[in-house]
Amino acid sequence: MLTIAQLTTEPTNEVSEAAIVTPMETLPSDAEISSRVLNIRSRWSVEERIARRREADSRFADLLCALIDADTAA
């Protein structure tokens, strides 16, 4: 078992197998991704759609504020 000191001082060459992409693996196309998104969205209730839209609008406004603040600070 590793200690905290070993985790912070000893380099390791271990790689998670989940991060390894095989050469034969293909990524989904834009059309496939769009189809999956539409399929998921079709199961949302009206209330959930409204809540998600409000959350997205709030996050977008926060992003714009952060970008403006970063621009004025630079």
Backbone hydrogen bonds, N-H to C=O, Kabsch-Sander energy under -0.5 kcal/mol:
donor,donor_aa,acceptor,acceptor_aa,energy
7,L,3,T,-2.0
8,T,4,I,-1.4
9,T,5,A,-1.4
10,E,6,Q,-2.1
19,A,16,S,-1.2
20,I,17,E,-0.9
22,T,20,I,-0.5
25,E,22,T,-1.4
33,I,29,S,-2.4
34,S,30,D,-2.6
35,S,31,A,-2.3
36,R,32,E,-2.2
37,V,33,I,-2.6
38,L,34,S,-2.6
39,N,35,S,-2.0
40,I,36,R,-2.3
41,R,37,V,-2.9
42,S,38,L,-1.8
43,R,40,I,-1.4
44,W,41,R,-1.7
49,R,45,S,-2.3
50,I,46,V,-2.4
51,A,47,E,-2.5
52,R,48,E,-2.6
53,R,49,R,-2.3
54,R,50,I,-2.4
55,E,51,A,-2.3
56,A,52,R,-2.5
57,D,53,R,-2.6
58,S,54,R,-2.3
59,R,55,E,-2.5
60,F,56,A,-2.4
61,A,57,D,-2.3
62,D,58,S,-2.3
63,L,59,R,-2.3
64,L,60,F,-2.5
65,C,61,A,-2.3
66,A,62,D,-2.3
67,L,63,L,-2.5
68,I,64,L,-2.5
69,D,65,C,-2.7
70,A,66,A,-2.4
71,D,67,L,-2.2
72,T,68,I,-2.4
73,A,69,D,-1.7
74,A,70,A,-1.1
